[in-house]
Amino acid sequence: MGKNLVGNHIRRLRFDHNEMTQQQLADKVGVTRQTIVALEKGNYSPSLELAFRIALAFNLPLEEVFFYGDNTKK
């Protein structure tokens, strides 16, 4: 079936939100900075709850923060 790709735009969104640091986002959503690093590198897929908390931190719908599949064509 192949590898499932759950990607995100967290790094860009942090930059777009007054250059929010990884630590600031981590504090806001209740995880460690290392979790944010792993998410941005694509080494970790968040739980549904964490995905929603991150989307809420940016005041965006979930699908504007996370995507499933190949997003390089956009």
N, CA, C and O of each residue as an XYZ file, in Angstrom:
296
protein
N       0.818     -1.203      0.000
C       0.000      0.000      0.000
C       0.859      1.264      0.000
O       0.384      2.318     -0.424
N       2.107      1.191      0.462
C       2.978      2.364      0.440
C       2.877      3.180      1.704
O       2.020      2.944      2.556
N       3.768      4.141      1.809
C       3.822      4.988      2.989
C       2.774      6.088      2.920
O       2.641      6.763      1.899
N       2.037      6.266      3.992
C       1.074      7.357      4.076
C       1.827      8.632      4.424
O       2.721      8.619      5.270
N       1.477      9.704      3.789
C       2.137     10.975      4.035
C       1.153     11.938      4.675
O       0.194     12.382      4.043
N       1.405     12.253      5.938
C       0.661     13.310      6.612
C       1.645     14.445      6.776
O       2.598     14.344      7.550
N       1.419     15.521      6.053
C       2.321     16.659      6.109
C       1.663     17.840      6.787
O       0.490     17.795      7.159
N       2.439     18.895      6.940
C       1.897     20.081      7.595
C       2.618     21.334      7.115
O       3.660     21.274      6.463
N       2.033     22.447      7.458
C       2.573     23.762      7.114
C       2.987     24.521      8.377
O       2.995     25.752      8.390
N       3.325     23.795      9.423
C       3.581     24.427     10.722
C       4.723     25.430     10.662
O       4.604     26.538     11.185
N       5.817     25.056     10.034
C       6.967     25.965      9.986
C       6.595     27.293      9.324
O       6.912     28.360      9.850
N       5.933     27.230      8.185
C       5.514     28.455      7.491
C       4.525     29.260      8.331
O       4.606     30.486      8.402
N       3.593     28.551      8.964
C       2.586     29.230      9.775
C       3.216     29.925     10.982
O       2.805     31.024     11.355
N       4.203     29.290     11.583
C       4.902     29.943     12.701
C       5.536     31.242     12.219
O       5.446     32.272     12.887
N       6.177     31.186     11.057
C       6.803     32.382     10.503
C       5.757     33.463     10.223
O       5.971     34.640     10.514
N       4.635     33.051      9.662
C       3.552     33.990      9.324
C       2.874     34.581     10.558
O       2.212     35.615     10.466
N       3.035     33.939     11.696
C       2.425     34.422     12.942
C       3.505     35.069     13.813
O       3.837     34.578     14.892
N       4.030     36.164     13.319
C       5.031     36.957     14.034
C       6.264     36.153     14.417
O       6.833     36.344     15.492
N       6.671     35.253     13.528
C       7.856     34.430     13.736
C       7.827     33.720     15.091
O       8.798     33.733     15.847
N       6.682     33.104     15.364
C       6.493     32.325     16.591
C       7.581     31.251     16.679
O       7.884     30.586     15.689
N       8.155     31.091     17.845
C       9.180     30.065     18.012
C       8.539     28.697     18.203
O       7.352     28.583     18.509
N       9.342     27.675     18.017
C       8.858     26.314     18.274
C       8.432     26.188     19.732
O       7.425     25.546     20.031
N       9.185     26.789     20.632
C       8.856     26.709     22.056
C       7.536     27.407     22.362
O       6.740     26.907     23.158
N       7.300     28.553     21.740
C       6.042     29.270     21.965
C       4.853     28.432     21.507
O       3.837     28.361     22.199
N       4.975     27.803     20.349
C       3.887     26.951     19.869
C       3.717     25.748     20.783
O       2.594     25.377     21.122
N       4.821     25.143     21.179
C       4.757     23.989     22.076
C       4.037     24.348     23.373
O       3.178     23.599     23.838
N       4.388     25.488     23.954
C       3.738     25.929     25.193
C       2.247     26.157     24.978
O       1.429     25.828     25.837
N       1.908     26.713     23.844
C       0.507     27.039     23.545
C      -0.358     25.783     23.395
O      -1.530     25.789     23.770
N       0.216     24.711     22.852
C      -0.577     23.501     22.605
C      -0.297     22.382     23.610
O      -0.915     21.320     23.539
N       0.631     22.611     24.546
C       0.850     21.664     25.623
C       1.727     20.464     25.288
O       1.482     19.358     25.772
N       2.749     20.680     24.460
C       3.697     19.608     24.142
C       5.114     20.154     24.316
O       5.294     21.325     24.651
N       6.104     19.316     24.091
C       7.487     19.765     24.166
C       7.918     20.376     22.837
O       7.300     20.146     21.798
N       8.986     21.154     22.896
C       9.546     21.721     21.673
C       9.994     20.609     20.736
O       9.883     20.739     19.517
N      10.500     19.515     21.301
C      10.954     18.389     20.487
C       9.813     17.792     19.666
O      10.034     17.317     18.552
N       8.603     17.813     20.206
C       7.436     17.330     19.466
C       7.180     18.215     18.247
O       6.882     17.715     17.163
N       7.297     19.524     18.429
C       7.105     20.448     17.305
C       8.193     20.230     16.258
O       7.909     20.245     15.061
N       9.427     20.030     16.695
C      10.528     19.751     15.768
C      10.217     18.505     14.946
O      10.356     18.514     13.723
N       9.797     17.435     15.617
C       9.485     16.180     14.923
C       8.330     16.349     13.943
O       8.358     15.781     12.851
N       7.322     17.118     14.317
C       6.199     17.384     13.415
C       6.674     18.130     12.169
O       6.328     17.756     11.048
N       7.455     19.171     12.366
C       7.923     19.975     11.234
C       8.806     19.171     10.289
O       8.774     19.386      9.077
N       9.588     18.252     10.830
C      10.461     17.417     10.000
C       9.717     16.274      9.335
O      10.274     15.586      8.479
N       8.459     16.063      9.719
C       7.683     14.974      9.146
C       8.008     13.626      9.765
O       7.693     12.584      9.190
N       8.635     13.639     10.930
C       8.993     12.399     11.615
C       7.906     11.909     12.559
O       8.033     10.837     13.151
N       6.848     12.681     12.702
C       5.807     12.356     13.670
C       4.468     12.855     13.151
O       4.351     13.989     12.688
N       3.470     12.001     13.232
C       2.102     12.412     12.901
C       1.365     12.645     14.206
O       1.370     11.773     15.074
N       0.740     13.781     14.367
C       0.092     14.101     15.640
C      -1.198     13.311     15.842
O      -1.812     12.822     14.894
N      -1.580     13.208     17.092
C      -2.905     12.673     17.388
C      -3.933     13.656     16.836
O      -3.609     14.809     16.551
N      -5.141     13.206     16.690
C      -6.195     14.089     16.192
C      -6.390     15.269     17.141
O      -6.588     16.401     16.700
N      -6.334     15.002     18.425
C      -6.492     16.072     19.413
C      -5.384     17.121     19.267
O      -5.664     18.319     19.267
N      -4.141     16.682     19.144
C      -3.039     17.628     18.995
C      -3.152     18.394     17.685
O      -2.876     19.593     17.645
N      -3.548     17.729     16.633
C      -3.719     18.411     15.348
C      -4.745     19.540     15.479
O      -4.533     20.635     14.957
N      -5.840     19.279     16.165
C      -6.846     20.321     16.364
C      -6.306     21.450     17.239
O      -6.577     22.621     16.971
N      -5.545     21.113     18.283
C      -4.978     22.159     19.153
C      -4.017     23.051     18.370
O      -3.992     24.264     18.577
N      -3.235     22.465     17.479
C      -2.308     23.253     16.666
C      -3.084     24.148     15.701
O      -2.759     25.326     15.552
N      -4.096     23.602     15.054
C      -4.921     24.405     14.139
C      -5.568     25.573     14.889
O      -5.607     26.695     14.385
N      -6.068     25.306     16.080
C      -6.689     26.371     16.882
C      -5.662     27.425     17.285
O      -5.991     28.609     17.359
N      -4.430     27.011     17.543
C      -3.373     27.962     17.904
C      -3.130     28.960     16.781
O      -2.782     30.114     17.031
N      -3.315     28.515     15.551
C      -3.147     29.395     14.395
C      -4.473     30.000     13.935
O      -4.508     30.788     12.990
N      -5.559     29.628     14.608
C      -6.901     30.106     14.259
C      -7.240     29.766     12.811
O      -7.769     30.592     12.067
N      -6.918     28.513     12.426
C      -7.159     28.036     11.064
C      -7.882     26.695     11.101
O      -7.799     25.974     12.094
N      -8.588     26.357     10.026
C      -9.174     25.020      9.926
C      -8.057     23.974      9.840
O      -6.963     24.259      9.354
N      -8.341     22.797     10.304
C      -7.381     21.700     10.327
C      -6.722     21.478      8.970
O      -5.511     21.274      8.895
N      -7.509     21.517      7.899
C      -6.987     21.227      6.562
C      -6.079     22.325      6.008
O      -5.442     22.128      4.973
N      -6.010     23.466      6.673
C      -5.065     24.496      6.257
C      -3.721     24.363      6.963
O      -2.749     25.025      6.599
N      -3.677     23.506      7.969
C      -2.435     23.253      8.704
C      -1.841     21.910      8.295
O      -0.629     21.790      8.116
N      -2.695     20.905      8.149
C      -2.259     19.545      7.828
C      -2.829     19.103      6.487
O      -3.890     19.563      6.066
N      -2.109     18.205      5.827
C      -2.587     17.637      4.574
C      -2.207     16.171      4.512
O      -1.280     15.722      5.185
N      -2.930     15.444      3.703
C      -2.683     14.019      3.514
C      -2.346     13.787      2.056
O      -3.092     14.207      1.171
N      -1.251     13.134      1.800
C      -0.859     12.843      0.426
C       0.216     13.790     -0.054
O       0.866     14.466      0.744
N       0.398     13.836     -1.348
C       1.437     14.646     -1.967
C       0.937     16.060     -2.150
O       0.027     16.306     -2.941
N       1.532     16.997     -1.415
C       1.124     18.390     -1.481
C       2.102     19.226     -2.315
O       2.008     20.453     -2.317
N       3.021     18.595     -3.009
C       4.017     19.336     -3.782
C       3.460     19.901     -5.073
O       4.108     20.733     -5.707
N       2.271     19.469     -5.480
C       1.692     19.917     -6.743
C       0.990     21.259     -6.636
O       0.619     21.848     -7.651
N       0.804     21.751     -5.406
C       0.104     23.026     -5.209
C       0.986     24.202     -5.513
O       0.551     25.347     -5.397
